[in-house]
Amino acid sequence: MIIQKAEFVTSNTDVSKLPVADKPEYAFIGRSNVGKSSLINAITRKKGLAKTSQKPGKTQLINHFLINEHWYLVDLPGYGFAQTSKKNRAIWEKFIREYLVNRVNLQCVFVLIDSRLEPQKIDLDFCYWLGEQGIPFLLLFTKADKQSIVKGDQNVAKFRKALKTWFEEVPAHILTSSETKLGCEQVLSTIDDINANFISPIE
């Protein structure tokens, strides 16, 4: 897939005010500071599309981007928000979960995991929750350029092993890097394949 056009559409926390659900939609989410915005910019090859920051928790809204006028990329607030109140965290968690459960055109959730780290409980718990809700997801292991391939593969294997205690079949994964663009074409190819079978839920 070649990204010819990527444009911001809307930001909000009200699921009822999201764009009409007539196009396939893909949500990107991960723990704060996992490199989500940088990876979105690398995948779309549009620097600055998603706002990056040295301060974790920059994304606080549901952000919709229309890609090639054909599908939506959705940048969701991270879980495990840094430097914010418990009240804000509770509000964000509520609308994120409402979005994930009720968005009828959501085709897949890309869960971003830092490939440099041992399996983190917060990431595993979120994956378990997606499984309980029957929401399809795929794992994107980020920052692959920050350590050796061997170390990255070891952490991926450990995470997948942890998921096997809950899932009969562990979702697919892609090793990525926003710096080298590793995995970006694979992500787009995955989206392309799903788009080919999309049937709009809106008559």
Number of C-alpha atoms within 10 A of each C-alpha: 13 10 12 11 14 19 15 15 12 15 18 14 18 13 15 11 10 17 14 9 15 17 21 23 25 19 21 22 21 24 23 19 20 19 21 29 24 22 26 23 19 24 22 20 18 16 14 12 17 22 14 20 13 7 10 17 19 17 19 17 18 21 21 24 21 19 17 14 12 12 20 26 21 24 24 23 25 26 19 17 21 15 10 10 10 10 9 12 18 11 12 21 17 12 18 21 14 14 20 18 14 11 15 15 20 21 19 19 20 21 22 26 28 25 27 20 15 15 20 13 10 13 19 17 12 15 22 15 13 18 15 11 12 10 15 14 21 19 20 28 26 26 23 23 18 13 11 11 12 9 15 23 16 16 18 25 14 15 20 20 14 16 19 13 10 14 15 8 10 17 15 10 19 18 24 27 23 22 13 12 16 20 22 22 16 15 19 16 14 14 18 13 11 13 16 9 9 14 11 12 11 10 4
